[in-house]
C-alpha cells in the first residue's frame, strides 16, 4: 500500500491538481492531508481526481482530510480523537494525525490501534530523535506517551519535511510511526519528496509492506565468479600452458600467450555478461515462488517469497563474514567494508550563516580597545610617510 502525506497549508483547486498528479505518478492508494483550511462542508472544495473522500474535519485554520483511491472498496472510517482520524483500508489501520502548534498532547498521545497500524501526519513536536537540536514540551510528551509497541520511521539522511524559508533550514515535524508484532516493526519505508508549491511542508511517500530490492546496473560486462566452474578452468588452463614454449621465445611473447590462455580458460568456465535489472540473492526457489505470486497474487505466497529471500540473504551475509581475512586477500575485506558504508565520511555539521551586519558589529567591537598614548603617536607619525609614498 502506498500513502501520500502532506500538510497542504490550504487546500485550493490548484493544489488539488498537483496532489492528483503526485498520486498518479507514485500510484498512491491513500492520501492524508492536514491544514486544509476549509470550514464548509462543500464537496467541491475537497474533490480529488480518482479518489474518494473517506473522512474530513472542517476548520478554518486547521482541518484534515483522508482519501482512498476509487478502485479500493474495502475502506471505512473509524474512531476520531482530538488529534487523530483513524481509517481502515483492508487490514491496515491508518491514523491521520494533526496537532495544532498552539495545543499540547493529552494524556493518551496516540490511540491504541491493532497491528498493523501506521500513524502519519504533522505532529508539531520537537525532539532530538527526529533531527531537532533540542526537545520541547510537546516532544517530551510525545516520546513519553508512545507505547513500546510503536516505533518511529525516520531517516536522518533525507531532507526535512518542513523547509523554513526565513532561515533556510529544514525540520521534520511530519512523522511516521508504525506498530510492531513480536518486536518486529511493520515493514514501512518513508521517502520525503521535493518541495510543494505554496507550502513550506514537503509531501511524504510512505510505502507499507515488503519490497523486493531491485538493482539496476549498467550495460557493462562482468565476470560472475560465484557461478564459475573452477575445475574446468584449471583443466583448460593447464592444457593451454603446456604448449607455450619455455625456451627460444621472447619474454613478452610468452607473457602474451599466458594471458591469452587465461582469457580462454575464463571464457570457457566463468560466465560473463550483465543484467540490466536483477534482485540480489534471488535463487531458483525464490524465483519460482515469485512467478507463482505474479500469476495468482496470493498474499501467502508473497510471505513465502520474502522468507525465502531473507534466508538466502542471511546465508550470503554469513558467507561474506566467514570469508573475511585480512591476512591474505585483504582487498576483498576492505572492499566489503567500503560497500557497507563504514568508510563514508560523517555528514558535515550545518553552520549558521553570518550576516554582514554581524560581521561589521564584531569588527567594531574588536577595534574599540584601549590604546597606549605612545603607540598612537607612532601610528600617526607613519601616516604622512604613507601619503608621500602614494604620491610617488
N, C-alpha and C positions, 0 to 999 in steps of 0.2 A: 504494500500500500504506500502511496506517495501523498504527502501532506505539504501544503504551502501555508506558511505562517507569516503574517505581516501586520505591523502597526501602520495603518494606512494614513493616519493623520487627516481624516476627512475623506469619505468615500464619494467621489464625484463620477460623472459619466466618463470622463477621460481616464480616470484611474481604473474604472471597471474594465475599460477596453484593454489597458495594459495588463491588468491581472488576468484577463481571459487569454491574452497572448502568452503570458508566462505559463499558465496552466496547460495550454495546448502544447507548448514546446517541451515541457517536462512531464507530460502525461499525468497530471495531477488528479487524484481521486477526491481529496478533501481540501477545502480552503478554510482557514481560520483567520479572521480579521479582528483587529482591535482599533479603538478610537475611530469608529465610523462617523461620529458627529452627526447622527441623524436622529431627530427627536420625533419624527412622524412614523406612522405605520404604512406608508405608501409602498406598495410592492415594487413600483417602478424605480424607487431610489435604491433598492437592493438587487436589482436584476443583474445577473451574471450569465453570460452566454454559456450554454451547455452544462449549467449547474443548477441545482435546486436548493433553495434556501431551507435549511433544516431548523435552525433556531436563530433568534436575534434578540438583542436588548437595546431598545431605543433610548438615546440620551443625546442631549445637545452638545455636551463636551466630551463624553466618553463613548460608550456603546460598543457592542460586539456583534459579530455575525459569523455563522458557520454554514458552509455549503458542502454538498456532496455532488458528485458527477451524476448526470442524468441517467447513465447506464446502471447505476448502483440502486438496487431496490431494497436491500437488507440494511436499512439505516433508520434509526429512531433517535429522538431527543429524550434525554434522561433528566436527572436532577440538576438544579442550578443553585449555587450558593452566592455569597456576596461577590466573590471574585472569580468564580468558575462556572462555566456552562458545559455540561457533560453530554456527549453524544456517543452512540454506539453504532459502529459500522462493521457489519459482520461479527466477528468475535473480538474486535478491538474496541476498547473504551478510550475516547479522546476527550481531554479536558481543555477547553479554550479558556485560558487564564488571562485576566487583566486586572491589575491592582493600580488604581489611580495613584499618582505620586504624592498626593496630599492626604492619603489614608494609610493606615497601618494594618498589619495582618491580625487576624483573630487568633484565638487560642488554637483552633484547628486550622492550620495553614491551608492544607490541600485536602480534599475529600479522599477517603479511602476507597479505591476502586479495585475490583478483581483483576487479576492478571489475565491477559496482557493489557496494560494501560499506559497511556502517554499523556504527559502534562506539558503543553506548549503555550507560549504567549509572552506578553510583556509583564514581567514581574516587578519592574521598577524597584529593585533592591540591589544594594552594593555589597560585594563580598570578594575577598581575595581568591576564592575558589573559582571564580569566573572572570578574573582579569582586572579587578579594581585594585587600586593601591591600598585601600583600607575599607573596612566594613562599616556600614551604618546600622542603625537600629533595626530597620526592616530586613537587612541581610542576615543579621544575627537571629532574628525571629524565624526567618525562613529556614535557615540551616538547622536551628534547634528543633523546629516543628516538623521537619521532614522525617518520616519513619525510616527504619533501617532497610526496608524492602523497596525503597525508591532511590535511584541513583541519578546523578547528573551526567548528561551527554554534552561535553564541552571540549573543544579543540583550540588550544591557545595559539596554534599556528595560523588559524584562519583570521580574517578581518573581523572587526567588531560588527555587531548587529545594529549599532547606532553610531552615526557619524556626527559629532558636534562641530558644525561648520564654523562657529565663532572661534574655537580653539584648535580646529583641525585635528581632532583626536577621536579615536574610536573607543567605544564602550560596548558592553554586552548585557543590556537589561533584558533582552529577549532570550529565554532559556528553553531547554528541553529536558524533562525528567522522565524516566521510564521505570516501570515496575520490574521486580525480579522474581524468579522462581528457583528455589534451592540455591540461592546466592548467585544465580546466573541472570544477568540483566537481559531484558528484551533486546534482540538484535536490531539496533537503530543506528543510522548514520544521519548526521546533520550537516548540511552544506549551506554556507552563507553566500547568497547571490550578490550581484552588483547593485549599485545604487538604484533607488526607486524615485521616479520624478515627484517633486513637491512633497517629499517626506525625508526626514533625517534617518528614518529606520530603513534597514535593508531586509528584503524578504529572505526567509529561511526555507530550504528544501529538506524535508525530513522523509527519509525512506525507512519504512517499517518492514522488517523481515530480513531473511538471509539474502545475500548477494554473492553470486559466484565471481571470484576475482578474474577479470578478463584482461589480458595483456595484449597490447597492440605493438608489434615490433616492426622494424624497418626491413626493407627487402634486401637484406644482406646475408649472404651465405655463411652458415656457421656449422662447425663440427659438433655432432651430438655424441660426446664421449660416453654418455650414460648407456647408450644402446650399441656401443662398439663391440665387435667380436674380436677380442684381443688375441685369442688363439689363432684365428685366421690371419690376423695382422702379423703376428710373429712368424708364422709359416711362410707367408708371402714375402715378407722382408728378407728372411734367411735365404729363400730361393733366388732372390734378386742380388743379394750381396755377394754370393759365391761366384758370380760371373763377372764381377768387377776385377780387373787385373790389379795385382798388388805391386807389379814392377813394370818398368818401361812405360810409365804413364805419368803425365804431369799431375801435381797435387790438386790443381784447380779442376782438372777434368775428373779426377777420382771423387772429389767432393761434389761436383755437379751430378755425377751418376748416383752417388749415395743419396742425395736429396731427391732425385727422381724416383729412386727405389722406395723412399719413404712415402712420397706422394702416391705412388702406385699402390702400395700396401694400404694406405689410409683410404684411398678411393674404393678399394675392394672390401674393406672390413668396417669402416666407420661411416655412418650415414651423414650426409652433408646437404643442407637446404635451409629453408626458413619457413616460418608460419606467421602470416600476417596477423592472425588473431588466434589466441590459444588460452586455455585455462591451465594454470600451473598445477601439477600433481594430479591431473585427470587421467587415471589409469583406465584399463579396459572395463573394469567393473563399474566405475563411476560413469563412464561414457555410455554404457548400456542402460544404466538407470536413468541418466539424463534424457536419452532418446525416448524411453518409455514415459517419462514425465511430460515431455513435449507433446506426445501423442494423446495422453489421457488427461493431463492436468490434475492428477490426484495429489492432494497435499501430503499424503503419507509417503508417496514416492519422493517428493521434494525433501522430506526429512531424511529419508534413506540416502539420497544423493549427498546432502550436507554431511551426514555422519560418515559416509564412506570417504568423502573428500577430506574431512578432518583427520580421519585415521591415516590417509595417505600423506597428508601434510605433516602430521606428527612423526610418522616414520621417516620422512625426508629430513625433518629437523633433527631427530635423534642421530641419523646417519651423518649429518653435517657436523654435529657436535662431537661425535665419537672420532671423526676423521681429522679433527683439528690437531695439528702437530707443528709446533714452532721450531722443532729441532732439525727437520729435513726440508719439506716444502713449505716454508713459512709464508711465501707469497699467497698461497691459497687461503691461509688463515687470516692474513691481513686483508685480503680481498673480501672475505666474508664479513669481517668486522666493518669495513667501509660500506658494504652494501646494506648492512643493518642500520647504518646511520650513526654509529658510535663516534666516528671521526668528524662529524659535522661540527662546525663552529657554533657556539651558542648565539642566540639572536641578540643583536645589539640593543642596548637599552635606549629607549626613546628619551630625548632631552628636550626640555622646554626651549622654545625659540626666544632669543634675546632681542628685544626691540631696540631701535636706535635711541629712543628716549632713555631706556635703562642704561645703555652704554654711555651716553652723554652724562647722565647723572652720576654714574660711577667714576668717570674721569674727573668731574668737578670735585667730588669728594676726595679723590686721591691727590689732586693738585693743591687743595687747600690745607696745607700743613705748615707749621711754624718753620720759618727760615731764619737762620742767624744773619746778623747785620753784615758781617764780613763777607759771607758768601753772596749776599745780594749785591754788595758793591763790586765784587769781582765779576759777577754776571753782567752788570751794567757797563763795566769797563770794556767788556768784549763786544758789546753791541755796536759801537761806532766802527770798529775794525771790520765787522761783517758787512756793514754798509759800504765801506770803502772797497772791500773785495768784490761786492756786487757791481760796483761802477766799472771795475776793470773788466 
